[in-house]
């Protein structure tokens, strides 16, 4: 039998309670983010970007990812059609509602049956997608394109994947509020046993690279427009 002093016992008990408390706190409902809960400084940098042309795409519906093609067209039109330097263009994809799920990697799509949940089929299988079909570029992982001709389908300029658009400077935002709401819908639809906040924490640990989680997308869009002078578009 291990010889345990009273002081050691009390110390171990306190540590155990602290761990339990932390776990309980982390799984407690948090429908609303406060200023200290997220990377607000990073968002403020985005809002204050000095680019000549700034555009925010407000996207709720996935719509087969057609809005990604619109973002690509904005980039091409501004740069080639209006001769605006690349560094003077800043586009933000503000994804919430169902489109918010495009911010998460294949782990989330498989574990939480996102394709089935949102009725998104994988073109390779014709079955509900168990991977984020909107993220990867055909040029991955090296991100090397076989052509530099903007009219060539194999060039960067015709790449409408999230990964490809990120390579051209597009910033995608993930909505914390939408993630909270979707966790509850997933539990209801699939009879999951996890608590909503456990799912949220799991999902937030699996955002695709480069995504910024904001407290509330509708609020973030308002600030991008009013303080950042981003033009607004939804398709």
Secondary structure, DSSP 4 states (H G I P E B T S, - for coil): -----HHHHHHHHHHHHHHHHHHHHHTS---S--GGGS-HHHHHHHHT---SEEEEEEE---GGGHHHHHHHHHHHIIIIIS---GGGEEEEEEE-GGGGGGGB-HHHHHHTTHHHHHT-B-TTTSSB-SS-TTT--TTTTTT--SB--TTSTTBGGG--SHHHHHTTT-EEEEEHHHHHHHHHHHHHHHT--S-HHHHHHHHHTTBPTT-EEES-HHHHHHHHHHTT--EEE--
